[in-house]
């Protein structure tokens, strides 16, 4: 998979925390871009405007 099997203990934990943090940042930025691009359209569609 990612080759993390060779890591042990603290290094494995730090790597996994880093990967989760990077994933969270990517999702935050991605959803921000989607919201800015489509937010007004979806809101208007829900309101029926």
C-alpha positions in Angstrom: 0.0 0.0 0.0 2.0 3.0 1.2 5.0 1.0 2.5 4.4 2.0 6.1 4.8 -1.5 7.4 8.6 -0.9 8.0 7.9 2.0 10.4 7.5 1.3 14.0 6.2 3.0 17.1 6.4 6.8 17.2 7.4 7.1 13.6 4.4 5.2 12.4 2.1 7.3 14.6 3.6 10.6 13.4 3.3 9.5 9.8 -0.3 8.5 10.1 -1.1 11.8 11.9 0.7 13.7 9.1 -1.3 11.8 6.4 -4.6 12.5 8.2 -3.7 16.2 8.5 -2.8 16.5 4.8 -6.1 14.8 3.9 -8.0 17.2 6.1 -6.3 20.2 4.5 -7.0 18.9 0.9 -10.7 18.3 1.8 -11.0 21.8 3.4 -9.6 23.5 0.4 -11.5 21.4 -2.1 -14.8 22.0 -0.3 -14.0 25.7 -0.1 -13.5 25.8 -3.8 -16.8 23.9 -4.5 -18.7 26.2 -2.1 -17.4 29.3 -3.7 -18.2 28.0 -7.1 -21.6 26.5 -6.5 -22.8 27.8 -3.2 -25.0 30.7 -4.5 -26.6 28.5 -7.2 -27.5 25.7 -4.8 -28.9 28.2 -2.3 -31.0 29.9 -5.0 -32.2 26.6 -6.2 -33.3 25.5 -2.7 -35.1 28.9 -2.1 -36.8 28.6 -5.5 -35.4 31.8 -7.0 
